[in-house]
Amino acid sequence: MARRPDPPPVQGTVVLIGGTGDVGGRLVRLLVDHTAARILLISRSGVVSGDRVEALRLDIAGKDAAGKLPPGATVVNLTEATPRSVAAEVVRNGGSFLETSASPDYLKALRREVLVAGGTGTAILCVGAAPGLSTLMAAELVRDTEAEKVDIGLELGMGRHYGQAATEWSIGSLSFPYRLSGSGNAFVSPGALRRSFAFGRGCRARPALGIGLAVDGIADGSGSGPPALVRTFLAIDPPFVTRAVGLLLRLGLGPVLSRHKRGVTRALRRLPDLGQARTRIAVEVRGPDGSVVASRHVSAGDQAEVTAAMILATIRALSAADRAMPGLSTIVDHLTFAGALNDLRLLLPDMAVETWSTGRIGGNP
């Protein structure tokens, strides 16, 4: 298969909000190695050093913070502490705003503000690993099959301690009921839905718990309206951790964990590493008779590395676009699943990325 041509080099200014965290540090290194962009980190202290990396001392939640960002910049948001009005202002002023949040409620509010504000820029939702890579996997399956139900399973390995913000978000999400996409107004509590996924080729199925993750872009990829139901699940490696979390949720302790998420995060970070540091995603679609029509699987490395590479892949796609796409969009409007895999392997050459499919996809087995 012929290798696709490299996109034009990324230039201009890339602004990272929350860029000093786990994903941000990896993204900075990728930007330095693979782009010619000026890299600007939003920092309250203003203390940042590195090749082509500068600091903008700014409280992003402060009044008129968006007006102090460089006009026309590519802004990557890595924290939900960012007011949604910042995204609206960036888009209104002609910039690009890449949103990495997995929270459905946060994205719903951001989407509303951007639509009301208008402008010539673009906001891209679901940029990252999950949502992001998982969104591309599901959207293409929905487009190529007659899907009545879509199940997305994400497995995260505890082979290393993840960043504080990501860990706190995961714990905090255990207390909030979420709406099932495609099910009307049905709300479900975290952990109420349970099923197993065979994340590895030829491996035993592992337990996973229902959790609310953003699914924007999956229905848009079908070309024929939303699927009947989209469900998202989280599994933790090793599996006994998933079962332990499930037990706590059955006992009604999700809100307690959420209220004490900072203390729980500190305690978890003191524990020894467990499992493997990897990310595995499984997507299954079922037809009208309830049978699995097709599935797609990806196994890759550290989630933070995958997320950072997917962000840069989206930025590269923006640079390669013939014309801007103003307003709201999602990652499926800018990348294909095959293109994302190509970029992952290019940007993370030392990471093993494996993928396989079952069923008939796009007319091919």
Disulfide bonds with the S-S distance in Angstrom:
none
